[in-house]
Amino acid sequence: MPELPEVETMVRGIRPHVEGRRLAGLVRCRCRCRPIELSPPMSSISRRIKAARVESVRRLAKRVVLELSNGDAFVVEPRMTGLMLLSDPPDPEHLRLRWDFADAGRHASLWFWDRRGLGTVRLYSAEALKALVESRRLGPDALAMTRDVWRERLAATRRPVKVALLDQKLAAGIGNLYASEILHHARIHPARRSDRLTTSDVRRLHAAVQEVLTAAIRQEGSTLSDGTYRNALSESGRYQTEHRVYRKAGQRCPTCGRGNIRRIVQAQRSTFFCGRCQRTEGC
């Protein structure tokens, strides 16, 4: 489930405790569940990171990047249930990797925990990471996109706008939860064709992206009823109390107070919206 706000929260949580510290090694935790994807092999990783420091921690779309002093970088993609933790995992059975630090600090290790085992951890060279950033696999970061960039990219696709928002090549970082919330804030029906959005629609969409994602980061993401998502200190996020439509099918719309929240399926994902606030042709 981690999307841009949750991954940004992970980055901000671990950054002050990880940057500048020297690595003692990486350990694969004993786990009987589906293994995560780790590349290259552990023997190669151990050789490459020996005595390296963590120079910086940053976010790349929905990935956590640990840049090392030797030019290499760990790129961690949490996907559905992955977490970057400094302490107290939800349970020890799903701990996957442990970065140990050679120097003294409040936290001796950084952990990657993943209940479903869908996450990936890769060690990139500087050249390989640059190629990833410059490839067409990732679009511009959703928070960094201007109104003009949104207009240009949406005008180039005939897909429903909700489906387009999930395309990481079009805009990186938005997932299913925040796409529904953003479109509700923008008063745009999720089935509207992207290339038919008006200038006013795009203006509201751009503003909603900034508003929703920034607020979610400020409140450290959304922890849903399954309790999976946690911040770096294994504490729940708080933005779930601000959700207006996500997983609220059948409830009265909190925005207009008159419509009911509906659920439809788009691209095999649930979409939630208010049929009164988000009319097919916009408001």
C-alpha positions, 0 to 999 in steps of 0.5 A: 500500500505505501504510496508517495506520502508513506514512502516520503514519511519513511525517508524522513523518519530514517534520514536523521538516524542513518545519514553519515553512518558507516555500514558494518554489513547487510544481513538477510533475516531468517524468514519462512515466507515468500522471499523478497527480490534481492539483487545482486547476490548477497556475496556481491553486495557484501563486497561492494558495501564494505566500509561504505557510509550512507551519504544520503537518504531520499525518495525516488517516486515510491522507492527509498534510496540510500546513497553510499559514499562509494557511489553505489545506492540501495533502492528499496521498493516497498510495494504493497506491504514493505516497511523501512523500520528503525525499531519494533516491527509489527512482528518478527516473522516478516523481517527480511533484511537488516543493515547494521551500522559500525558506529554508535548511534541511537539505532544499531540497525535499519530493517526492511519488513515485508508481510507479503514479500512483494518488495524489492531491494537492489544495489545500483551503481551510480551509472545504473541508478542514473539510467533508471532515473532517466529511463521512461519507466518513471515519470516526473514526481507527482509533487514536482509536476506543474499545472502545464506538465499535468495538462500536457501529459493528460492531454496525450492519453484517452484513458479515464483520469483515475487510470492515468493517475496510477500510471507511474510513467505519466506521474510517479508516486500516486497509487490507488488510495490517493488517486481516489482522494485527489479526484474527489478534492478536485471534483472530477469524475474518475471515468472522465477521459484524460484528454477531455479535461478542461483547463479548469479541471487540470487547475483543480487537479494540480491543486488537489495533488499538492493539497492531498499529498502534502497533508498526508505527508504532514500526518505521516501517511495512512494506516488502514484497518489491516494495520500494515503501514507504520512509520520508521518508529512503527507508529501509525499514520494519521491521515486515514482520519481525513479520507473522504471517499476511500473505502467509504462506499455507501456512506454519506459524502462528507463534502456535500452532505447529500450524495453517497459514496460509490465504488466502481472497478477501474483497471482491476482496482477499486475506485471511490467517488461521490456521484453528486460532487464528481459529475461525469462532465465535471462541476 
